[in-house]
């Protein structure tokens, strides 16, 4: 049993499971795109948050780099470290919530609110579907009597 299966992440990277659950696959694609947008939002905030070229460049490159490192170590599907149950959602809340706050910090409160809601819904759906084992329905149902004869 793999670490992901032990954590209840059955079928997360299994192409067969993704084909059986197209909404799950679509949500995974959306999650990845939102994560990329979140990193871009952190960079946007960093480059525009303060005056001064050096500090802007440091924030514009450093904040997204720190977020990517944090995500890769603790929240990615193949993270190097697997924190306790509340750890992964905490890292996701920090990075994704921080990106929505970054959009707010650039002077776009409505966009930040919409972004935060989309992030929360996507993350909630992703966590729900990742922990729910895929249901398999055979194209040829087998009755209990036929199953016992095998």
KOLMIVEX-309435 format. One record per residue (C-alpha): residue number from 1; x, z, y. Coordinates in pm, whole numbers, plus 32768, in hexadecimal, padded with zeros to 4 digits. Each point is the difference from the previous one (the first is absolute). Layout:
BEGIN
+------+------+------+-------+
| resi | east |   up | north |
+------+------+------+-------+
|  NUM |    X |    Z |     Y |
...
+------+------+------+-------+
***
This chain:
BEGIN
+------+------+------+-------+
| resi | east |   up | north |
+------+------+------+-------+
|    1 | 8000 | 8000 |  8000 |
|    2 | 808A | 7F9E |  8151 |
|    3 | 800B | 80E4 |  812E |
|    4 | 7EEB | 7F35 |  80A6 |
|    5 | 7F1F | 801B |  7ECE |
|    6 | 803D | 8176 |  7FF1 |
|    7 | 7F9B | 801B |  816D |
|    8 | 7EC1 | 7F3F |  7FBB |
|    9 | 8077 | 7EBB |  809C |
|   10 | 7F94 | 7F2A |  7EDC |
|   11 | 8009 | 7E8C |  8034 |
|   12 | 809A | 8014 |  815A |
|   13 | 80F8 | 7EE7 |  7FBB |
|   14 | 7F5D | 7F6D |  7ECB |
|   15 | 7F93 | 7E98 |  8044 |
|   16 | 7EEE | 8019 |  7EF8 |
|   17 | 7F6D | 8135 |  80A7 |
|   18 | 8011 | 7F55 |  8153 |
|   19 | 7F3F | 7ED5 |  7F7A |
|   20 | 7EF8 | 80E9 |  7F71 |
|   21 | 7FD8 | 80B2 |  814D |
|   22 | 800D | 7EFE |  8118 |
|   23 | 7F91 | 80FA |  810C |
|   24 | 811F | 80E2 |  7F9E |
|   25 | 80F4 | 7EDB |  8018 |
|   26 | 7F76 | 7F99 |  8154 |
|   27 | 801C | 8166 |  807D |
|   28 | 816A | 8012 |  7F88 |
|   29 | 8053 | 7EC3 |  80C1 |
|   30 | 7F52 | 808C |  8134 |
|   31 | 80BD | 814A |  7FD8 |
|   32 | 814D | 7F48 |  7FFA |
|   33 | 7FA6 | 7F35 |  8135 |
|   34 | 7F8D | 813A |  80B7 |
|   35 | 8148 | 80AC |  7FA7 |
|   36 | 80C0 | 7EDD |  8097 |
|   37 | 7F27 | 800B |  8139 |
|   38 | 8038 | 817A |  8013 |
|   39 | 8179 | 7FCD |  8003 |
|   40 | 7FD7 | 7EF7 |  810F |
|   41 | 7F2B | 80EF |  80CF |
|   42 | 8109 | 810D |  7FE8 |
|   43 | 8106 | 7F06 |  8075 |
|   44 | 7F1E | 7F8A |  811C |
|   45 | 7FD1 | 8165 |  8076 |
|   46 | 8174 | 8049 |  7FE4 |
|   47 | 8066 | 7ED5 |  80CF |
|   48 | 7EFF | 804A |  8111 |
|   49 | 7FEE | 817F |  8006 |
|   50 | 8119 | 804B |  80F3 |
|   51 | 80CC | 7F59 |  810D |
|   52 | 8166 | 7FAF |  7FB4 |
|   53 | 807C | 7EF6 |  7F17 |
|   54 | 80D2 | 80DE |  7F1E |
|   55 | 7EF1 | 8101 |  7FBD |
|   56 | 7EFA | 7EF1 |  7FD1 |
|   57 | 80D5 | 7F4C |  7F01 |
|   58 | 804C | 8146 |  7F4B |
|   59 | 7E90 | 805D |  7FEF |
|   60 | 7F8E | 7E9D |  7FB4 |
|   61 | 80E9 | 7FE7 |  7ED8 |
|   62 | 8025 | 816E |  7F9D |
|   63 | 7E94 | 806A |  7FE7 |
|   64 | 7F9B | 7EE2 |  7F18 |
|   65 | 813E | 802F |  7F33 |
|   66 | 7FB2 | 8171 |  7FD5 |
|   67 | 7E99 | 7FAE |  7F9C |
|   68 | 8071 | 7EFD |  7F00 |
|   69 | 80FF | 80F3 |  7F70 |
|   70 | 7F01 | 8118 |  7FE9 |
|   71 | 7F02 | 7F18 |  7F5E |
|   72 | 80FB | 7F73 |  7F0B |
|   73 | 8078 | 8157 |  7F93 |
|   74 | 7EAE | 80A9 |  7FD9 |
|   75 | 7ECE | 7F1D |  801E |
|   76 | 8058 | 7EAE |  7F69 |
|   77 | 7F79 | 7FAD |  7EA4 |
|   78 | 8163 | 8016 |  7F79 |
|   79 | 8073 | 8115 |  80E7 |
|   80 | 814A | 80A8 |  7FB3 |
|   81 | 7F64 | 815B |  801B |
|   82 | 7E9D | 805B |  7F9F |
|   83 | 7F8B | 8126 |  80D2 |
|   84 | 7EE3 | 80E7 |  7F97 |
|   85 | 7E9B | 7F7E |  800E |
|   86 | 7FD2 | 8036 |  8176 |
|   87 | 8158 | 7F73 |  8054 |
|   88 | 7FB7 | 7E8D |  7FE2 |
|   89 | 7EC3 | 800B |  80D7 |
|   90 | 80C1 | 80D4 |  80FD |
|   91 | 8112 | 7EF9 |  801B |
|   92 | 7EFC | 7EEC |  801A |
|   93 | 7F45 | 80C2 |  810D |
|   94 | 8142 | 8035 |  80C0 |
|   95 | 806E | 7E93 |  7FF7 |
|   96 | 7EAE | 7F54 |  8019 |
|   97 | 7F6B | 8100 |  80EE |
|   98 | 813C | 7FEF |  80CE |
|   99 | 7FDA | 7E89 |  801B |
|  100 | 7E9A | 8025 |  8081 |
|  101 | 807D | 8105 |  80F7 |
|  102 | 8111 | 7F0C |  8065 |
|  103 | 7EFC | 7EF8 |  8052 |
|  104 | 7F47 | 8106 |  80CD |
|  105 | 8147 | 8052 |  80AE |
|  106 | 8029 | 7E97 |  806A |
|  107 | 7EBA | 8017 |  80C1 |
|  108 | 7F06 | 7F6F |  7F0A |
|  109 | 7F19 | 811F |  7F9A |
|  110 | 7EE5 | 7F2A |  7F72 |
|  111 | 80ED | 7F32 |  7F2B |
|  112 | 80A7 | 8142 |  7F8C |
|  113 | 7EB1 | 8093 |  7F9A |
|  114 | 7F98 | 7ECA |  7F3F |
|  115 | 8157 | 7FF0 |  7F5D |
|  116 | 7FEB | 816E |  7F9B |
|  117 | 7EA8 | 7FD0 |  7F63 |
|  118 | 8071 | 7ECA |  7F3F |
|  119 | 8138 | 80B9 |  7F89 |
|  120 | 7F34 | 812C |  7F8E |
|  121 | 7F01 | 7F2D |  7F45 |
|  122 | 8109 | 7F2B |  7F5B |
|  123 | 80D3 | 812B |  7F99 |
|  124 | 7ED0 | 80B8 |  7F7D |
|  125 | 7F91 | 7ED5 |  7F31 |
|  126 | 8161 | 7FC6 |  7F81 |
|  127 | 8029 | 8168 |  7F8F |
|  128 | 7EA9 | 7FFE |  7F5C |
|  129 | 803D | 7EBC |  7F40 |
|  130 | 8164 | 8059 |  7F9E |
|  131 | 7F8C | 813F |  7F58 |
|  132 | 7ED6 | 7F5E |  7F56 |
|  133 | 805B | 7F5A |  7EB6 |
|  134 | 7F8F | 7E98 |  7FE2 |
|  135 | 7ED4 | 7FCA |  7F22 |
|  136 | 802E | 7EF8 |  7EFC |
|  137 | 7ED8 | 7F3B |  7F83 |
|  138 | 803E | 7F18 |  7EE2 |
|  139 | 7F72 | 7EA2 |  801A |
|  140 | 7F8C | 8031 |  7E97 |
|  141 | 7F54 | 814F |  7FDA |
|  142 | 803D | 80B0 |  7EB7 |
|  143 | 7EF6 | 80DA |  7F68 |
|  144 | 8056 | 8157 |  7F78 |
|  145 | 7FC7 | 7F84 |  7E9B |
|  146 | 80ED | 7ED9 |  802F |
|  147 | 8101 | 80E5 |  809E |
|  148 | 7FFB | 80EA |  7ED1 |
|  149 | 803C | 7EDB |  7F11 |
|  150 | 8147 | 7FA8 |  80AD |
+------+------+------+-------+
***
